[in-house]
Amino acid sequence: MRCVVFNGAGGSDVVAIEERPDPVPGKHEVVVATRFAGVNPADILQREGRHPVPSGAPSDIPGLEVAGTVVGCGEAVSDYKVGDRVFGLVGGGGLSNFVAAQEREVVRIPDALDDWHAAAVPEAFITAFDAICVQGGLASGDTLLVNGASGGVGTAAVQIARAVGARIVAAVRSEALRPKVEQLGATVLAPGEAAAHVKSLGGADVVLELVGAPHMAANLDALARRGTIIVVGAKPGDEATLSLRDLMSRRGRIVGTTLRTRPPEEKGALAQLFARRIVPYLASGTIAPLVDRVFDLADVADAFDHVRTPGKLGKVLVAT
Ligand SMILES: NC(=O)c1ccc[n+]([C@@H]2O[C@H](COP(=O)([O-])OP(=O)(O)OC[C@H]3O[C@@H](n4cnc5c(N)ncnc54)[C@H](OP(=O)(O)O)[C@@H]3O)[C@@H](O)[C@H]2O)c1
């Protein structure tokens, strides 16, 4: 197989492309041939040596997600056969043209999605769905505040929330991107204004925090009674000061979450819930993944840099 590798920790200098032996599926695994793979902020933290790789995952091949066609099945695999198109989560090793994945952690790609758009789905949409719907309990008529709404997870969250019938206020830093996020179904404001607007509407039932500490005091101030702040993104070392009396009086919750570190059973159950609740919206075109840019594999180091560059709309992919 052809894959991206990190030769130690550092900057672009540690990024290389190598040929390795093709993966052999374990008993409950499928091997997926990919054409495109998503690049995520966690890959860059891993390159810098600031994001530990879960045990069992390839330690030097980045990539948290997979989408493509099954080319091999382990002896206990019962749901898929060679030729099926699947997408889902992996603990690592996703930036490769062949990826081994747990059967339970992948789900079928709807025919309506081509390989390109399918590759933009798993990490962003499963993270967004888990945060706002599963953990936040977002329901029809609720109000959602999304901070950092123009990236992969943010654009997924806005679309999922619209599909479930929620009212969405989104904070987007780039003025040029605000009309584009507005088209997805949100009222879009600058980061300094969104929380105050939500407060004037009666407060947020769910706040999706994708940026981190700078927003937390305003998030709490804008939280509705019994609302939940879900912290999905924060910079290493982020610290916030909050009024615990305000948290108590709102009977609010602050929840921190990660996907990658969860045990396979939990990730598998989440992927199957995602298949039932959200994939039908992808199949009907009600929600659609946004791809900001696709890089050639030879330019993968630039793709990592691009993920950190402000002004993207949606996901960054690499052609594997
Ligand atoms: N916990 C988990 O399991 C999990 C899973 C997936 C992702 N994440 C995390 O969630 C975050 C979002 O992921 P993503 O894939 O959507 O990343 P992304 O595509 O790079 O999007 C990041 C978004 O945050 C905005 N942003 C960044 N810094 C900002 C700041 N200082 N003020 C205001 N807005 C800012 C960006 O706007 P600009 O374009 O203006 O920079 C962009 O809209 C990342 O921190 C990622 O590591 C966590």
The ligand as an SDF file (V2000), in Angstrom:
LIG
                    3D

 48 52  0  0  0  0  0  0  0  0999 V2000
  -13.2430   15.7340   20.2220 N   0  0  0  0  0  0  0  0  0  0  0  0
  -13.2430   15.0840   19.0660 C   0  0  0  0  0  0  0  0  0  0  0  0
  -13.4720   13.8840   19.0120 O   0  0  0  0  0  0  0  0  0  0  0  0
  -12.9990   15.8520   17.8140 C   0  0  0  0  0  0  0  0  0  0  0  0
  -13.3100   15.2980   16.5600 C   0  0  0  0  0  0  0  0  0  0  0  0
  -13.1210   16.1020   15.4230 C   0  0  0  0  0  0  0  0  0  0  0  0
  -12.6150   17.4030   15.5730 C   0  0  0  0  0  0  0  0  0  0  0  0
  -12.2840   17.8620   16.8010 N   0  0  0  0  0  0  0  0  0  0  0  0
  -11.7700   19.2200   17.0020 C   0  0  0  0  0  0  0  0  0  0  0  0
  -12.8290   20.1270   16.6980 O   0  0  0  0  0  0  0  0  0  0  0  0
  -12.2800   21.3270   16.1300 C   0  0  0  0  0  0  0  0  0  0  0  0
  -12.9300   21.5650   14.7680 C   0  0  0  0  0  0  0  0  0  0  0  0
  -12.5540   20.4980   13.8930 O   0  0  0  0  0  0  0  0  0  0  0  0
  -12.7450   20.6840   12.3350 P   0  0  0  0  0  0  0  0  0  0  0  0
  -12.3680   19.4170   11.6860 O   0  0  0  0  0  0  0  0  0  0  0  0
  -14.0480   21.3140   12.0380 O   0  0  0  0  0  0  0  0  0  0  0  0
  -11.5950   21.7730   12.0420 O   0  0  0  0  0  0  0  0  0  0  0  0
  -11.5350   22.8550   10.8790 P   0  0  0  0  0  0  0  0  0  0  0  0
  -12.2030   22.3180    9.6710 O   0  0  0  0  0  0  0  0  0  0  0  0
  -10.1350   23.3130   10.8070 O   0  0  0  0  0  0  0  0  0  0  0  0
  -12.4660   24.0570   11.4250 O   0  0  0  0  0  0  0  0  0  0  0  0
  -12.0710   24.8450   12.5060 C   0  0  0  0  0  0  0  0  0  0  0  0
  -13.0530   26.0030   12.6200 C   0  0  0  0  0  0  0  0  0  0  0  0
  -12.7550   26.7750   13.7840 O   0  0  0  0  0  0  0  0  0  0  0  0
  -12.5760   28.1280   13.4210 C   0  0  0  0  0  0  0  0  0  0  0  0
  -11.5770   28.7620   14.2850 N   0  0  0  0  0  0  0  0  0  0  0  0
  -10.3140   28.3410   14.5120 C   0  0  0  0  0  0  0  0  0  0  0  0
   -9.7050   29.1700   15.3850 N   0  0  0  0  0  0  0  0  0  0  0  0
  -10.6090   30.1280   15.7080 C   0  0  0  0  0  0  0  0  0  0  0  0
  -10.5870   31.2310   16.5710 C   0  0  0  0  0  0  0  0  0  0  0  0
   -9.4910   31.5330   17.2960 N   0  0  0  0  0  0  0  0  0  0  0  0
  -11.7010   32.0080   16.6620 N   0  0  0  0  0  0  0  0  0  0  0  0
  -12.8070   31.7100   15.9500 C   0  0  0  0  0  0  0  0  0  0  0  0
  -12.9000   30.6510   15.1020 N   0  0  0  0  0  0  0  0  0  0  0  0
  -11.8080   29.8790   14.9850 C   0  0  0  0  0  0  0  0  0  0  0  0
  -12.1240   28.0830   11.9930 C   0  0  0  0  0  0  0  0  0  0  0  0
  -12.3700   29.3280   11.3870 O   0  0  0  0  0  0  0  0  0  0  0  0
  -11.2170   30.0540   10.4910 P   0  0  0  0  0  0  0  0  0  0  0  0
  -11.3820   29.4680    9.1110 O   0  0  0  0  0  0  0  0  0  0  0  0
  -11.5540   31.4800   10.5590 O   0  0  0  0  0  0  0  0  0  0  0  0
   -9.9050   29.6870   11.1250 O   0  0  0  0  0  0  0  0  0  0  0  0
  -12.9990   26.9420   11.4540 C   0  0  0  0  0  0  0  0  0  0  0  0
  -14.3000   27.3950   11.1580 O   0  0  0  0  0  0  0  0  0  0  0  0
  -10.7770   21.1120   16.0870 C   0  0  0  0  0  0  0  0  0  0  0  0
  -10.2080   21.6640   17.2560 O   0  0  0  0  0  0  0  0  0  0  0  0
  -10.6220   19.5960   16.1100 C   0  0  0  0  0  0  0  0  0  0  0  0
   -9.3810   19.1940   16.6330 O   0  0  0  0  0  0  0  0  0  0  0  0
  -12.4630   17.1140   17.9300 C   0  0  0  0  0  0  0  0  0  0  0  0
  1  2  1  0
  2  3  2  0
  2  4  1  0
  4  5  1  0
  4 48  2  0
  5  6  2  0
  6  7  1  0
  7  8  2  0
  8  9  1  0
  8 48  1  0
  9 10  1  0
  9 46  1  0
 10 11  1  0
 11 12  1  0
 11 44  1  0
 12 13  1  0
 13 14  1  0
 14 15  2  0
 14 16  1  0
 14 17  1  0
 17 18  1  0
 18 19  2  0
 18 20  1  0
 18 21  1  0
 21 22  1  0
 22 23  1  0
 23 24  1  0
 23 42  1  0
 24 25  1  0
 25 26  1  0
 25 36  1  0
 26 27  1  0
 26 35  1  0
 27 28  2  0
 28 29  1  0
 29 30  1  0
 29 35  2  0
 30 31  1  0
 30 32  2  0
 32 33  1  0
 33 34  2  0
 34 35  1  0
 36 37  1  0
 36 42  1  0
 37 38  1  0
 38 39  2  0
 38 40  1  0
 38 41  1  0
 42 43  1  0
 44 45  1  0
 44 46  1  0
 46 47  1  0
M  CHG  2   8   1  16  -1
M  END
$$$$
